């Protein structure tokens, strides 16, 4: 069934409710034949395990060459102790899809949502999985900085990450979960590096270019960078200042 989101369809597979790109309907149906979308990705022989709030798997959907990144949604913070992965409908999957589309339209690099699938958990609550397009050869900012000590290469990575955060500001998007793991850096079409923003379901929109949004995003990223440094990430105070200054510069 087509819905009011251009390019997406909604359908059921057993008790699972699916919203997916129209051209991904059959691959998703096939993936759900023997369990959840997350279980499919976790069992795939070519899967690659990543870390998020729980394990995240990259794997191709049936009959597809390109991989999607599939994660099972968990709550964060204090509510996680009680509700863990339980959500009231329509869950945050729909919100992530709509936010992702709005960000992409505003020029923010964020992966396209391929599908999200909700599963009943009792009479009211639901669990859900979400699949986004994998960004080829991408790695989060933590992984990039941990992998190289070349000053020039690190500057290029930090500049790409700063550009991604600045694009959030230009869109008026406050990302309360912005951290070093939610900024991806990958090769761009011109051979340089490009920054991407991940896990956007909690993004809230305000006035484009808002200084308040800029300061909130910068504060959140600074906290994550300094925490990572305390935990052993090889990053200097000078580099932290440099990336935050670059965000400020690009946002003015």
NUDREN-976661 format. One record per atom (N, C-alpha, C, CB): x negated, y, z; residue in one letter. Coordinates in steps of 0.05 Angstrom, whole numbers, plus 5000, padded with zeros to 4 digits. Atoms other than C-alpha are relative to their C-alpha. Last residue first. Glycine has a CB too. Layout:
BEGIN
XYZA
...
END
This chain:
BEGIN
499649714999X
442856425210X
500950104973X
497550145009X
497249944993X
443855665213X
500650305000X
500649895027X
498350085022X
437355485176X
503050085005X
499849714995X
500749855024X
433255885225X
501949944977X
497149954992X
499249724996X
436655605286X
499650164975X
498550135024X
497150005000X
435854895261X
501150285002X
501149825022X
499250035028X
428555045246X
503049994997X
498749754988X
500349745013X
427555315316X
500949984971X
497150105003X
497749834990X
430454665344X
499850284988X
499950015030X
497550105013X
425754245300X
502450175009X
500549715007X
500049955029X
419654665319X
502649914987X
497749854987X
499449725004X
421154685394X
500250064970X
497750185012X
497349964991X
421453925396X
500850294995X
500449935030X
498250115021X
415153875354X
502950045008X
499449714996X
500149825023X
411454345402X
501849904977X
497150024989X
498449764995X
413753955462X
500150194976X
499050155025X
501249794983X
410653345431X
502050225005X
497550114987X
499249745011X
413752695405X
499050225019X
503150034996X
502349825004X
411051995415X
500950264986X
497849864984X
500249925028X
417451685443X
497750194996X
502750124990X
502350095014X
415851415512X
499850064971X
499849725003X
499950295002X
422251445553X
497749894983X
502649914988X
500450114973X
420752155575X
499949704999X
502150095020X
502949954993X
420052355502X
499449885027X
499450304999X
501650205016X
426752025486X
497050035006X
500650034971X
499650264988X
430052425542X
498349794986X
503049925000X
501550004975X
426953065515X
500349735015X
500850235018X
502850005006X
429552925445X
498249985025X
499250254984X
500750275010X
436452745470X
497049984994X
501749944975X
499850194978X
437153375512X
499149724991X
502849995011X
502349964982X
434653805455X
500049805023X
500050295011X
502350125013X
439753495408X
497550035017X
499550124972X
499650294999X
445553655455X
497649864988X
502549924985X
500450094973X
443054365466X
500249705002X
502250135018X
502949984993X
442154485392X
499549905028X
499150294997X
501450215014X
449254225377X
497050005007X
500450024970X
499150264988X
452354665431X
498549774987X
503049964997X
501350034973X
448255275410X
500749735012X
500850235018X
502950035004X
450255205336X
498649945027X
498750254987X
500450275010X
457555095354X
497049954997X
501449964972X
499450184978X
457555725396X
499649714992X
502950045009X
502350024982X
453956105341X
500549815024X
499250285011X
499649904973X
459655925294X
497549985017X
502349855014X
502249834992X
457355815223X
500150115028X
499750234981X
502550055014X
464155565200X
497850195009X
500450014970X
500649825022X
469355695254X
497449934987X
500050295010X
499649724991X
471155085296X
499450184976X
498250085025X
500649785019X
471654345281X
500850275012X
501549954974X
497849804999X
471053775331X
499250244983X
500650085029X
500549735009X
466753155320X
502550175001X
498950004970X
499349804979X
468652555362X
499450294992X
498549935026X
497250014992X
469052055305X
500850205021X
500649725010X
498749745000X
462552285274X
502850015011X
500050114972X
498150024977X
458051695288X
501550265005X
498549925025X
498550254995X
452451885239X
502050035023X
498149775006X
498849994973X
449452525209X
501849755003X
501650265005X
497250094999X
444652475150X
501050005029X
500349714987X
498850074974X
438052815136X
502949944997X
499650225020X
497449874994X
434652805068X
501049905026X
502049954977X
498450124978X
427452635050X
502450175006X
498349975025X
500549904973X
424252814983X
501749855021X
500550305002X
502550124990X
424252394919X
499250105028X
497850054982X
502349875012X
429352824883X
497349905010X
500250305005X
500150055029X
435152354896X
497650134987X
502550104987X
498049875016X
433752344971X
499749964970X
500150305006X
500849885025X
429751865013X
502450124985X
498649804982X
500350195022X
432751745082X
499050154975X
502749864994X
501649875021X
433152075150X
499549794979X
497350125012X
501350195018X
438751885199X
498450164979X
502049814986X
501149855023X
440852315257X
498349814984X
498450255010X
497849935018X
445451935304X
499150194978X
502250135016X
499250255015X
439651585340X
502250064980X
501049795020X
502250085018X
436352245360X
500749754984X
497549965016X
502450094987X
442852505390X
498049894980X
500649785022X
502449975016X
449252855372X
497549925016X
499750304991X
501750244997X
454952545412X
497450034984X
501549764990X
500650044972X
458653215423X
498249755005X
502449975016X
500450294997X
458253375349X
499149955028X
497849904979X
501350064975X
461054085340X
499949705004X
501450145024X
499550264988X
462754205267X
498349965025X
499449784980X
498649954975X
463354925242X
500649755016X
502650144994X
497350115002X
461454685172X
501750065025X
500049704995X
498849865023X
455255135171X
502949914997X
498549944974X
499449734992X
453554865240X
501550154978X
497550155009X
497850024981X
453954145217X
500950285008X
499349835024X
497650035017X
449554335158X
502549965017X
499749764981X
499149745009X
444454585208X
502449994982X
497750144985X
498649874977X
444153905240X
501050274992X
498050025024X
497550144996X
442653575172X
501650135023X
499549715007X
498149935021X
437454095155X
502749875004X
498949934973X
499049734993X
433953995222X
502050094979X
497750205001X
498150034978X
433453245207X
501250275008X
498649885025X
497550125011X
430253385140X
502149975021X
499349724988X
498649795016X
425353875172X
502549894988X
498150104978X
498649824982X
423553365226X
501550224984X
497950145018X
497850144987X
422052835174X
501550205017X
499049765016X
497950045020X
417753305132X
502549875011X
498949834976X
498849745006X
413953535193X
502249984980X
497850204990X
498249944978X
412752815214X
501450274996X
498550005028X
497750175004X
409752655146X
502150065022X
499349705001X
498549905023X
404953245151X
502649844996X
498349984975X
498849744994X
402753065222X
501750104977X
497950215006X
501049815020X
401452335207X
501550265003X
500349894971X
501349784985X
403151965272X
498850204981X
497949895018X
502349865012X
408151505240X
498950225018X
500950124973X
501450165020X
413050955261X
497550144989X
501849934978X
501550224988X
415751225327X
498149864980X
501849805013X
502149884983X
417751885295X
498349785014X
501250185020X
501949865016X
421551525239X
497650115017X
501350244985X
501750205014X
424851035286X
497950144983X
501849824983X
501750144981X
427351585333X
498149814986X
501749845021X
502249824994X
429951995275X
498149885020X
501050275011X
499349784983X
434251425250X
497550165008X
501549915025X
500750084973X
432151015190X
500750245018X
497049925003X
499849804979X
434451035118X
499249885027X
502950105002X
502649934990X
431950585062X
500050225022X
498250094977X
502450165006X
438750575028X
497450125011X
499749974970X
501849825014X
444350935065X
497449854995X
499650275017X
502849984990X
449250385082X
498550204983X
498649725000X
502050065020X
456550535065X
497250025013X
500250184975X
500849775016X
460950525126X
497949924980X
499050235019X
502150055019X
464849955158X
499450264985X
500649774981X
500249805021X
469150035221X
497549944983X
499950295011X
502650005013X
471549515270X
500050214978X
499349724988X
500449955029X
477449595316X
497149994993X
501150274993X
502949995004X
480649365381X
499650074970X
498649735008X
501250125024X
487949505397X
497050025002X
501050144975X
502849935006X
492449645456X
498949864976X
498249955025X
500349735009X
500049605457X
497150054990X
500650195022X
497749885012X
502748905468X
499550274987X
502250035020X
497749984983X
496248535479X
502350154985X
499350155026X
501150094974X
489848675441X
502350035020X
497450165008X
498449974976X
492048735368X
498649895025X
502749864997X
499050264992X
486548815316X
501650035026X
497649805004X
499250024973X
484649435277X
501349735006X
502050235007X
498150214995X
480549465214X
500749995029X
498849724991X
499950064972X
476650045185X
502349815005X
500450265017X
497650124989X
474250095114X
499950015031X
500349704991X
499050205019X
469150395067X
502649885010X
497949784995X
498650224987X
467751025108X
501249824979X
502350105020X
497250035007X
462851455069X
501149765015X
500449954969X
499350235016X
456251595104X
503149984995X
499149745013X
499150204981X
455052305128X
501049764984X
502150115020X
500550275007X
451352855091X
500849815023X
496949964993X
501550154980X
454853505108X
499549714990X
501450005028X
502950015006X
456853925048X
498349865020X
499050274996X
501349754991X
463754155072X
497049994995X
500650055029X
499049785017X
467353615031X
498650265007X
503050035003X
501150045027X
462953095064X
500850224982X
500749734989X
502849934999X
464753365133X
498749984972X
498549835019X
500249714998X
472153345117X
497150105001X
501550105026X
499249885025X
471852635091X
499750315001X
502949934993X
502050065020X
467952395151X
500650144973X
499649704996X
502349824994X
472752735198X
497849964979X
499049955028X
499249735007X
478652385165X
497850205005X
502550085015X
499649985029X
475351695166X
500650294992X
502349814991X
502750005012X
472851785237X
500250034970X
498549755008X
501249744996X
479851995260X
497250014986X
499850065030X
498749805018X
482951385228X
498750275003X
503050025006X
500850065027X
477950935263X
501250194980X
500949724992X
501749795010X
478951275330X
499049954971X
497650045018X
502950044994X
484850845348X
498450234988X
499049734988X
501150135024X
491950935317X
497049945002X
500550174976X
499849935029X
493450645366X
500650304997X
502349834987X
497249975008X
491150625439X
500150054969X
501350245015X
499149735008X
484150365446X
503050004995X
498550104975X
497149985004X
480549775478X
500950294996X
501549885025X
499549985029X
473149655469X
503050024994X
498849774985X
502150115017X
470549775541X
500650044970X
499749705006X
498650075025X
477049955577X
498149894978X
501450244989X
497450114997X
474749965649X
501249904974X
501950215012X
500150204979X
467250085651X
502749865003X
499350135026X
500950265010X
467650425583X
500049795021X
497250034989X
497850185008X
471950985611X
499149724991X
501650124979X
498650134978X
465851275648X
502349814991X
501150215019X
499549864975X
461751425587X
501549845020X
501550254994X
502349914986X
462551095519X
500750135026X
498350204983X
499849744987X
468050685488X
497350065013X
502350005022X
500050004971X
466350125442X
500350285011X
497449875011X
499849754985X
467850035368X
500149955030X
502450164991X
497750034983X
465249425332X
500150245019X
500049725015X
500349994971X
460249635279X
502749955013X
498850275010X
497650074986X
459449465206X
499450025030X
501049724993X
500850014972X
454249795161X
502649965016X
498450255009X
498649824982X
455849655088X
498949955028X
503149964999X
499250084973X
451149335039X
501750225013X
497549955017X
500849804980X
450849434964X
501049915027X
501150284992X
502949984998X
451248824919X
499150185022X
498850094973X
501249735003X
458548634928X
497049985002X
501150195021X
500149935027X
462047964916X
498850284994X
502750004989X
499950215020X
463847884989X
500150114971X
502449825005X
497450125000X
461848505029X
500049784978X
502350214996X
498349955023X
454348625034X
502849875005X
498849904974X
499650245017X
451148635103X
501850084976X
501249765016X
499949925028X
448649145154X
500249744984X
497650184992X
501050175021X
450248955226X
500450134973X
501349725001X
498849915025X
450949375289X
498749834978X
499650314996X
501350065025X
449449105359X
501750094976X
499449704997X
499750285008X
452449455418X
498649964974X
503049934998X
498650064975X
453050215424X
500949714997X
502450195006X
498249774995X
447950255369X
501249965027X
502250024978X
499149944973X
442149805349X
501850245000X
497650045019X
500849734991X
441249495282X
501050045028X
501050224980X
499049914974X
441448765258X
498950285006X
499449805023X
502249864986X
440548605185X
501250125025X
498550214983X
499549784981X
445148105153X
497450115011X
501849905023X
501849775006X
442947695093X
500450245019X
500550094971X
502850095001X
445847035118X
498050224994X
499649784979X
501050005028X
452347375138X
497149924999X
500550274987X
500650285009X
454647145207X
498750004973X
502549835000X
501950124982X
454447835241X
499249724992X
501249995027X
502649885004X
457748165181X
497949875017X
500150305007X
501050065027X
463547675182X
497250114996X
501950124978X
501050284999X
464247725257X
498949924973X
502349815008X
502550004985X
464748485251X
498849725001X
500450115029X
502049885018X
470048435197X
497349995014X
500850284992X
500049715002X
474047975242X
497950094981X
499550125028X
500649864975X
475247235230X
500150304996X
497349925011X
500950194979X
475446715174X
499250155026X
497649844991X
498750275001X
479347045118X
499349835024X
499249864974X
498350054976X
477347745139X
501349735000X
502150225001X
501650004976X
471447795091X
501649935025X
498650275004X
501650245000X
475847595032X
498349985026X
498149984976X
498250234996X
480848135047X
498549745003X
502149984977X
499350004971X
475148635054X
502049775006X
501350275008X
502350094983X
472348434986X
500750005030X
497650184995X
500450295003X
479348484955X
497649905016X
499849934971X
497850164988X
480949174983X
499449704998X
502650074986X
501150194980X
474149494970X
502149825011X
498750165023X
501750195013X
476149844905X
498749805019X
497950144983X
498550175017X
482050174940X
498249784986X
501450164978X
500149905027X
477750434996X
501449804981X
497050054991X
502550045015X
480150125060X
500150154973X
499549704994X
500149775017X
485250175116X
497349994985X
500450275016X
502449905014X
486549495147X
500650264985X
499049784980X
499149785017X
491349225198X
497650144989X
501850205017X
501849775003X
489548545227X
501250204981X
497249914990X
499249794981X
495148085247X
498250244999X
500149885028X
499150114975X
494347635186X
501150225018X
497749855014X
501050275004X
490948065134X
500549865026X
496850004993X
500450184977X
494848705130X
498749744990X
502749945014X
498850275003X
494649285081X
499549845025X
498849864975X
499550134973X
493050025075X
501449744995X
501750195018X
497650164998X
489950345013X
500249885028X
500049774978X
499850214980X
484850905004X
502749854999X
499650115028X
502050215004X
482751324944X
500249775019X
497350115002X
500750075028X
486451954965X
497849784999X
499150244985X
502949945001X
488751925038X
499149914972X
498449875023X
500449735007X
496451955038X
497150095000X
501450175018X
499349824979X
497151205035X
499250284992X
498549925027X
501649755000X
497150684981X
501150185021X
500250134972X
498349765000X
500050005000X
498350255000X
501950005024X
END
